[in-house]
Amino acid sequence: MLMSKGQEVAMGQQSDPEIINYFGLYEDKSLQRFIEEKGQQMAAVSHRKDLKYQFKIVDSPVVNAFAVPGGYVYFTRGIMAHFNNEAEFAGVLGHEIGHVTARHSAKQYSKAMLAQVGLVAGMIVSPEFAQYADVAQQGLSLLFLKFGRDDERQSDKLGVEYSTKIGYDAQEMADFFQTLDRISKQSGAEEAPDFLSTHPNPQDRYRDVQKLATDWKKKTDATSLKVNRNSYLKMIDGIIYGDDPKQGFVENNVFYHPVLKFQFPIPPTWAFQNTPQQVQMAPKEGDAMMAMTLAQGQSLEAAAQSLVQNNQLTVIESKQENVNGLPAIAIIAQPQPQQQQGQQQQQDVRALIYLIQYGENIYQMMGITSTTNFNNYFNTFNTVITNFRKLNDPEKINRKPDRIRIKSVKRNGTLAQALADLKVHQDKIQELAILNGMQPEDKVESGMLVKVLEK
């Protein structure tokens, strides 16, 4: 362990604004109040009561929860949408606090620093051009550290202990891990929730957590352990599910931003990531990337100068352009040679960069690859950038997000029948069954609350 408690706290304090800036907070005061209240209650029974814990819900559709050193714990709105009672939430909350109390992030970060591992936010791209992705390295790299199986088992154990100690039935935590497994199988391995990435077989995990929960029940008054299904469901009524169109969305290989009113194409088969700061795209080979962000500067010329200076670029070519009626500057550039051990090291990277003036904003669109691959990728870069244009389609501009709505089952029967009664389309039944933590054939009773999706 390379990190003292003071360093852990300092890392958390530095990382927190980076993480909030990256994802954005989910704007729901009652949900934020709920996670803070339950988090502080659980921190008080943890093994590290001395830390000043903070708990936040971030605005991401991804089903995930994570913690960074120093007591900072984050849940996405995506995972909040998939819980079906307070006890499931409490189990995962305990799991994340367990990572903090057992110092797993601090240990992993120490190992990563020793190995000089370069981590870029979610994208598998070559380290040479990772720096141009404008990623706040320290805070965000913490989110992509993978815990070993022993660490995950220990956090499961602590999650059961902590959630039971504040009065919740930890059996529900085991059930939620089955939901995570189903989400993983439905969406494909690449989008599997991080909970599952390094953990033992989900069925083994389910049995282990069930046994731990049973053992803890014996140590407490089992009759008083809470599940709180209905109160939780009513609390998340109206939560946004999936992508929020106002933050930008992709449809038929085109990215649309309804608020800023622009659009541009996404290369087919490329991975894509949208955050409040930037849009990133990369081919699966990881040998190139594109990024779009707001540029710094009051004019195109000032933005170009700032870009070149801040990134220490050598300009190969620069010219005035017009992109679908919008003034622009096009630049081909490469990094200046770096001094290393008395010798100049030429970086094998080249970029096509456009600065595009649209309204009061200047957009920076950049395609980056190795010098040897630049000609191969030039047409792809150029096609994406020169198809940046104003968005005028009212249907795209006024697109509303899906929201979870809590409805009462109309009659006794199966979940599938209940969802059909509530006008859920047949091809959405399986997705809604997972969202409700049930199987389509599970029995439901009249008056029971279930989740459906509405605009």
C-alpha positions as CSV (number, residue, x, y, z in Angstrom):
1,M,0.0,0.0,0.0
2,L,1.6,3.3,-1.1
3,M,-1.2,5.5,0.1
4,S,-1.8,7.1,3.5
5,K,-5.3,8.0,4.8
6,G,-4.5,11.6,4.1
7,Q,-3.6,10.8,0.5
8,E,-6.8,8.8,0.1
9,V,-8.9,11.7,1.3
10,A,-7.0,14.2,-0.9
11,M,-7.5,11.9,-3.9
12,G,-11.2,11.7,-3.2
13,Q,-11.4,15.5,-2.9
14,Q,-9.6,16.0,-6.1
15,S,-11.5,13.3,-8.0
16,D,-15.0,14.3,-6.9
17,P,-15.3,17.4,-9.0
18,E,-13.8,15.6,-12.0
19,I,-16.4,12.8,-11.7
20,I,-19.3,15.2,-11.3
21,N,-18.1,17.3,-14.2
22,Y,-17.7,14.2,-16.3
23,F,-21.1,12.6,-15.6
24,G,-23.2,15.5,-14.2
25,L,-25.4,15.0,-11.1
26,Y,-28.9,13.6,-11.6
27,E,-31.3,16.4,-10.7
28,D,-33.7,14.8,-8.2
29,K,-33.5,16.3,-4.7
30,S,-35.5,13.5,-3.0
31,L,-33.3,10.7,-4.5
32,Q,-30.1,12.6,-3.7
33,R,-31.4,13.1,-0.1
34,F,-32.3,9.4,0.1
35,I,-28.8,8.1,-0.9
36,E,-27.1,10.6,1.4
37,E,-29.3,9.7,4.4
38,K,-28.9,5.9,3.9
39,G,-25.2,6.3,3.1
40,Q,-24.4,8.2,6.3
41,Q,-26.5,5.7,8.3
42,M,-24.4,2.9,6.9
43,A,-21.1,4.8,7.2
44,A,-21.8,5.0,11.0
45,V,-21.7,1.2,11.3
46,S,-18.8,0.7,8.9
47,H,-15.2,-0.2,9.8
48,R,-14.0,3.3,8.9
49,K,-16.3,5.7,10.7
50,D,-13.6,8.4,10.7
51,L,-14.0,9.2,7.0
52,K,-16.2,12.0,5.8
53,Y,-18.4,10.1,3.3
54,Q,-20.2,11.6,0.4
55,F,-22.9,9.9,-1.6
56,K,-24.2,11.1,-5.0
57,I,-26.4,9.9,-7.9
58,V,-24.8,10.7,-11.3
59,D,-26.6,11.3,-14.5
60,S,-25.6,8.2,-16.5
61,P,-27.9,5.4,-18.0
62,V,-25.2,2.8,-17.4
63,V,-26.1,0.3,-14.6
64,N,-23.2,0.9,-12.2
65,A,-22.1,2.0,-8.8
66,F,-18.5,2.9,-7.8
67,A,-16.4,4.3,-5.0
68,V,-13.1,6.2,-4.9
69,P,-10.7,6.5,-2.0
70,G,-11.6,8.8,0.8
71,G,-15.2,7.9,1.1
72,Y,-16.8,9.1,-2.1
73,V,-19.6,6.8,-3.4
74,Y,-21.5,7.2,-6.6
75,F,-24.6,5.5,-8.0
76,T,-25.8,6.0,-11.6
77,R,-29.5,6.8,-12.3
78,G,-29.3,3.6,-14.4
79,I,-28.7,1.4,-11.4
80,M,-31.3,3.3,-9.3
81,A,-33.9,2.5,-12.0
82,H,-33.1,-1.2,-11.8
83,F,-33.5,-1.6,-8.0
84,N,-36.9,-2.9,-7.0
85,N,-36.8,-2.2,-3.3
86,E,-34.7,-0.4,-0.6
87,A,-33.0,-3.6,0.5
88,E,-31.4,-4.2,-2.9
89,F,-30.1,-0.7,-2.9
90,A,-28.8,-1.1,0.6
91,G,-26.9,-4.3,-0.3
92,V,-25.1,-2.6,-3.2
93,L,-24.5,0.5,-1.0
94,G,-22.8,-1.7,1.6
95,H,-20.8,-3.4,-1.2
96,E,-19.4,0.0,-2.3
97,I,-18.7,1.3,1.2
98,G,-16.9,-2.1,1.7
99,H,-14.5,-1.2,-1.2
100,V,-13.7,2.1,0.7
101,T,-13.4,0.5,4.2
102,A,-11.2,-2.3,2.8
103,R,-9.2,0.3,0.8
104,H,-9.5,-1.7,-2.4
105,S,-9.4,1.4,-4.7
106,A,-6.4,2.7,-2.9
107,K,-4.6,-0.7,-3.3
108,Q,-5.5,-1.0,-6.9
109,Y,-4.5,2.6,-7.6
110,S,-1.1,2.0,-6.0
111,K,-0.6,-1.1,-8.2
112,A,-1.6,0.9,-11.3
113,M,0.8,3.6,-10.4
114,L,3.6,1.1,-10.0
115,A,2.8,-0.5,-13.3
116,Q,2.3,3.0,-14.9
117,V,-1.0,1.8,-16.4
118,G,-2.5,4.4,-18.7
119,L,-6.3,4.5,-18.5
120,V,-8.6,6.5,-20.7
121,A,-12.3,7.0,-19.9
122,G,-14.0,3.9,-21.3
123,M,-12.1,4.0,-24.6
124,I,-9.4,1.5,-25.6
125,V,-7.1,3.7,-27.6
126,S,-3.4,3.9,-28.0
127,P,-1.7,5.9,-25.1
128,E,0.0,8.2,-27.6
129,F,-3.2,10.0,-28.3
130,A,-5.0,9.4,-25.1
131,Q,-3.8,12.8,-23.9
132,Y,-5.8,14.5,-26.6
133,A,-9.1,13.0,-25.3
134,D,-9.0,15.7,-22.6
135,V,-9.6,13.2,-19.9
136,A,-9.0,14.2,-16.2
137,Q,-6.7,11.3,-15.7
138,Q,-6.6,10.8,-11.9
139,G,-10.2,11.0,-11.0
140,L,-11.6,9.1,-14.0
141,S,-8.9,6.5,-14.1
142,L,-10.0,5.4,-10.7
143,L,-13.4,4.4,-12.2
144,F,-11.8,1.9,-14.5
145,L,-9.7,0.0,-12.0
146,K,-10.8,-3.6,-11.9
147,F,-11.0,-5.3,-8.5
148,G,-9.8,-8.9,-8.1
149,R,-12.2,-11.7,-7.0
150,D,-11.0,-11.7,-3.4
151,D,-11.7,-7.9,-3.2
152,E,-15.2,-8.4,-4.6
153,R,-15.9,-11.3,-2.3
154,Q,-14.8,-9.2,0.7
155,S,-17.0,-6.3,-0.4
156,D,-20.0,-8.6,-0.8
157,K,-19.4,-9.9,2.7
158,L,-19.2,-6.3,4.0
159,G,-22.3,-5.3,2.0
160,V,-24.3,-8.0,3.7
161,E,-23.0,-7.0,7.1
162,Y,-23.6,-3.3,6.7
163,S,-27.0,-3.5,5.1
164,T,-28.2,-6.0,7.8
165,K,-26.9,-3.7,10.6
166,I,-29.0,-0.8,9.4
167,G,-32.1,-3.1,9.3
168,Y,-32.4,-4.4,5.7
169,D,-32.9,-7.9,4.4
170,A,-29.6,-8.8,2.6
171,Q,-31.2,-11.7,0.8
172,E,-32.5,-9.0,-1.6
173,M,-28.8,-8.1,-2.5
174,A,-28.4,-11.7,-3.8
175,D,-31.5,-11.4,-5.9
176,F,-30.2,-8.1,-7.4
177,F,-27.0,-9.8,-8.6
178,Q,-29.2,-12.1,-10.6
179,T,-30.8,-9.0,-12.2
180,L,-27.3,-7.8,-13.1
181,D,-26.4,-11.1,-14.6
182,R,-29.6,-10.9,-16.8
183,I,-28.7,-7.3,-17.9
184,S,-25.3,-8.5,-18.9
185,K,-26.7,-11.4,-21.0
186,Q,-29.2,-9.1,-22.6
187,S,-26.9,-6.4,-23.6
188,G,-23.7,-8.4,-24.4
189,A,-20.4,-8.8,-22.6
190,E,-19.0,-5.5,-23.7
191,E,-21.7,-3.6,-21.7
192,A,-21.8,-5.9,-18.7
193,P,-22.1,-4.0,-15.4
194,D,-18.8,-3.6,-13.7
195,F,-20.0,-5.6,-10.8
196,L,-19.7,-8.7,-12.9
197,S,-16.4,-8.0,-14.7
198,T,-14.0,-9.8,-12.4
199,H,-16.3,-11.6,-10.1
200,P,-16.9,-15.3,-9.7
201,N,-19.7,-17.1,-11.5
202,P,-22.9,-15.1,-10.7
203,Q,-24.6,-18.3,-9.4
204,D,-21.7,-18.9,-7.0
205,R,-22.0,-15.3,-5.9
206,Y,-25.8,-15.6,-5.4
207,R,-25.3,-18.7,-3.2
208,D,-22.5,-17.0,-1.2
209,V,-24.5,-13.9,-0.5
210,Q,-27.6,-15.9,0.4
211,K,-25.6,-17.9,3.0
212,L,-24.0,-14.7,4.4
213,A,-27.4,-13.1,4.6
214,T,-28.8,-16.1,6.4
215,D,-25.9,-16.1,8.9
216,W,-26.4,-12.4,9.6
217,K,-30.2,-12.9,10.1
218,K,-29.4,-15.4,12.9
219,K,-27.4,-12.7,14.6
220,T,-30.2,-10.2,14.4
221,D,-34.0,-10.0,14.9
222,A,-34.9,-11.4,11.5
223,T,-38.6,-10.4,11.8
224,S,-37.6,-6.7,11.8
225,L,-35.5,-6.7,8.6
226,K,-36.9,-4.4,5.9
227,V,-37.4,-4.7,2.2
228,N,-39.5,-1.6,1.5
229,R,-40.6,-2.4,-2.0
230,N,-43.6,0.0,-2.5
231,S,-41.9,3.0,-0.9
232,Y,-38.8,2.6,-3.2
233,L,-40.9,2.2,-6.3
234,K,-42.9,5.3,-5.6
235,M,-39.7,7.2,-5.0
236,I,-38.3,6.4,-8.4
237,D,-41.6,7.1,-10.2
238,G,-40.6,9.4,-13.1
239,I,-36.8,8.6,-13.1
240,I,-35.3,8.9,-16.6
241,Y,-34.5,5.4,-18.1
242,G,-31.8,5.0,-20.8
243,D,-30.3,7.9,-22.7
244,D,-31.6,11.4,-22.0
245,P,-32.1,12.9,-25.5
246,K,-31.4,16.4,-24.3
247,Q,-27.8,15.3,-23.7
248,G,-27.5,14.0,-27.2
249,F,-28.4,10.7,-28.8
250,V,-27.5,8.4,-31.6
251,E,-30.0,7.1,-34.2
252,N,-29.2,5.3,-37.4
253,N,-25.5,6.2,-37.1
254,V,-26.2,10.0,-36.6
255,F,-25.5,11.9,-33.4
256,Y,-28.2,14.5,-32.6
257,H,-28.0,17.2,-29.9
258,P,-31.5,18.7,-29.5
259,V,-30.4,21.5,-27.1
260,L,-27.4,22.7,-29.0
261,K,-29.2,21.9,-32.3
262,F,-26.4,20.2,-34.3
263,Q,-25.9,16.8,-35.8
264,F,-23.1,14.7,-37.4
265,P,-22.6,11.1,-38.5
266,I,-20.9,8.3,-36.5
267,P,-18.8,5.9,-38.4
268,P,-20.6,2.5,-38.6
269,T,-19.2,-0.1,-36.1
270,W,-17.3,2.5,-34.1
271,A,-17.6,2.6,-30.3
272,F,-19.2,5.7,-29.0
273,Q,-19.3,7.6,-25.7
274,N,-21.1,10.8,-24.9
275,T,-20.5,12.8,-21.8
276,P,-21.3,16.4,-20.8
277,Q,-17.8,17.5,-21.8
278,Q,-17.3,15.7,-25.1
279,V,-18.3,13.0,-27.6
280,Q,-15.7,10.3,-28.3
281,M,-15.7,7.7,-31.0
282,A,-13.2,5.0,-31.8
283,P,-12.9,1.9,-34.0
284,K,-12.8,-1.4,-32.2
285,E,-9.2,-1.8,-33.3
286,G,-8.3,1.1,-31.0
287,D,-5.9,2.6,-33.6
288,A,-7.7,5.9,-34.0
289,M,-10.2,8.1,-32.3
290,M,-12.4,11.1,-32.8
291,A,-13.5,13.6,-30.2
292,M,-15.8,16.6,-30.3
293,T,-15.8,19.3,-27.6
294,L,-16.2,23.0,-27.1
295,A,-13.1,25.0,-28.0
296,Q,-11.5,27.8,-26.0
297,G,-11.4,31.3,-27.5
298,Q,-13.7,34.1,-28.5
299,S,-12.9,33.7,-32.3
300,L,-11.9,30.9,-34.6
301,E,-8.4,32.4,-34.8
302,A,-8.1,32.6,-31.0
303,A,-9.4,29.1,-30.6
304,A,-6.9,27.8,-33.2
305,Q,-4.0,29.5,-31.4
306,S,-5.1,28.2,-28.0
307,L,-5.4,24.7,-29.4
308,V,-1.9,24.7,-30.9
309,Q,-0.3,26.1,-27.8
310,N,-2.1,24.0,-25.2
311,N,-1.4,20.8,-27.1
312,Q,2.1,21.7,-28.2
313,L,1.3,21.0,-31.8
314,T,3.2,21.6,-35.0
315,V,0.9,22.8,-37.7
316,I,1.4,21.1,-41.1
317,E,-1.5,22.7,-42.9
318,S,-4.1,25.3,-42.0
319,K,-6.9,26.9,-44.0
320,Q,-10.2,28.7,-43.8
321,E,-13.2,26.5,-44.5
322,N,-17.0,26.6,-44.7
323,V,-18.9,23.6,-43.2
324,N,-22.5,23.6,-44.4
325,G,-22.7,27.3,-44.2
326,L,-20.7,27.6,-40.9
327,P,-17.3,29.3,-40.8
328,A,-14.4,27.0,-39.9
329,I,-10.7,26.6,-39.7
330,A,-9.2,23.2,-40.8
331,I,-5.8,22.1,-39.4
332,I,-3.6,19.1,-39.9
333,A,-1.1,18.9,-37.1
334,Q,1.2,16.7,-35.1
335,P,2.7,16.9,-31.6
336,Q,6.0,18.8,-31.3
337,P,9.0,16.4,-30.5
338,Q,9.4,15.8,-26.8
339,Q,12.8,16.0,-25.0
340,Q,13.7,12.7,-23.4
341,Q,17.1,11.9,-21.9
342,G,18.8,14.6,-24.0
343,Q,17.2,13.4,-27.2
344,Q,14.2,14.6,-29.2
345,Q,11.5,11.9,-29.4
346,Q,9.2,12.3,-32.4
347,Q,5.6,11.3,-31.5
348,D,4.1,9.2,-34.2
349,V,0.7,10.9,-34.1
350,R,-1.2,13.1,-36.6
351,A,-4.5,14.8,-36.3
352,L,-7.2,16.4,-38.6
353,I,-8.8,19.2,-36.6
354,Y,-11.7,21.5,-37.5
355,L,-12.8,24.5,-35.5
356,I,-16.4,25.3,-36.4
357,Q,-18.3,28.5,-35.4
358,Y,-22.0,27.9,-34.7
359,G,-24.0,30.5,-32.9
360,E,-22.0,31.6,-29.8
361,N,-20.0,28.4,-29.6
362,I,-16.9,27.1,-31.3
363,Y,-16.9,23.4,-31.7
364,Q,-13.6,21.5,-32.0
365,M,-13.8,18.2,-33.9
366,M,-10.6,16.1,-34.0
367,G,-9.6,12.9,-35.7
368,I,-6.4,11.3,-34.4
369,T,-4.3,8.3,-35.5
370,S,-0.7,7.3,-36.1
371,T,1.2,9.1,-38.9
372,T,1.3,5.8,-40.9
373,N,-2.5,5.3,-40.6
374,F,-3.4,9.0,-41.2
375,N,-4.1,8.6,-44.9
376,N,-6.2,5.5,-44.3
377,Y,-8.4,7.3,-41.8
378,F,-8.4,10.7,-43.4
379,N,-11.6,10.2,-45.4
380,T,-13.5,8.9,-42.4
381,F,-12.4,11.8,-40.3
382,N,-13.2,14.3,-43.1
383,T,-16.7,12.8,-43.7
384,V,-17.7,13.0,-40.1
385,I,-16.5,16.5,-39.6
386,T,-17.7,18.1,-42.9
387,N,-21.2,16.6,-42.2
388,F,-21.5,18.6,-39.0
389,R,-24.6,20.7,-39.6
390,K,-27.5,22.6,-38.0
391,L,-30.3,20.4,-36.6
392,N,-33.7,21.5,-37.8
393,D,-35.9,18.4,-37.5
394,P,-38.6,19.2,-34.9
395,E,-39.1,15.5,-34.1
396,K,-35.4,15.2,-33.0
397,I,-35.4,18.5,-31.3
398,N,-38.4,17.7,-29.2
399,R,-37.5,14.0,-28.4
400,K,-38.5,13.1,-24.9
401,P,-36.7,10.5,-22.7
402,D,-38.3,7.3,-21.5
403,R,-39.3,7.5,-17.8
404,I,-40.2,4.8,-15.4
405,R,-43.8,5.0,-14.3
406,I,-45.2,3.0,-11.4
407,K,-48.6,1.3,-12.2
408,S,-50.9,-1.0,-10.3
409,V,-51.5,-4.5,-11.7
410,K,-55.2,-4.7,-12.8
411,R,-55.8,-8.5,-12.1
412,N,-54.2,-11.6,-10.8
413,G,-52.1,-13.4,-13.4
414,T,-48.5,-13.4,-14.8
415,L,-46.2,-10.4,-15.1
416,A,-46.4,-10.7,-18.9
417,Q,-50.2,-10.5,-18.8
418,A,-50.1,-7.5,-16.4
419,L,-47.6,-5.7,-18.7
420,A,-49.8,-6.4,-21.7
421,D,-52.8,-5.0,-19.8
422,L,-50.8,-1.9,-19.2
423,K,-50.2,-1.5,-23.0
424,V,-46.5,-2.7,-23.0
425,H,-45.6,-3.9,-26.5
426,Q,-44.8,-7.6,-26.8
427,D,-41.1,-7.0,-27.8
428,K,-40.5,-5.0,-24.6
429,I,-41.9,-7.6,-22.2
430,Q,-38.4,-9.2,-21.6
431,E,-36.7,-5.9,-21.0
432,L,-39.5,-4.8,-18.6
433,A,-39.3,-8.2,-16.8
434,I,-35.6,-7.6,-16.1
435,L,-36.4,-4.0,-15.0
436,N,-38.9,-5.3,-12.5
437,G,-36.5,-8.0,-11.3
438,M,-39.0,-10.8,-12.3
439,Q,-39.5,-13.4,-15.0
440,P,-42.4,-12.9,-17.5
441,E,-44.2,-16.0,-16.2
442,D,-43.9,-14.9,-12.5
443,K,-47.3,-14.6,-10.7
444,V,-48.6,-11.1,-9.8
445,E,-51.6,-10.0,-7.8
446,S,-54.2,-7.3,-8.4
447,G,-52.9,-4.0,-6.9
448,M,-49.3,-5.0,-7.0
449,L,-47.0,-2.2,-8.2
450,V,-44.9,-2.7,-11.3
451,K,-42.6,-0.5,-13.6
452,V,-43.5,0.5,-17.1
453,L,-41.9,3.0,-19.5
454,E,-43.6,6.1,-20.8
455,K,-42.4,9.3,-22.5
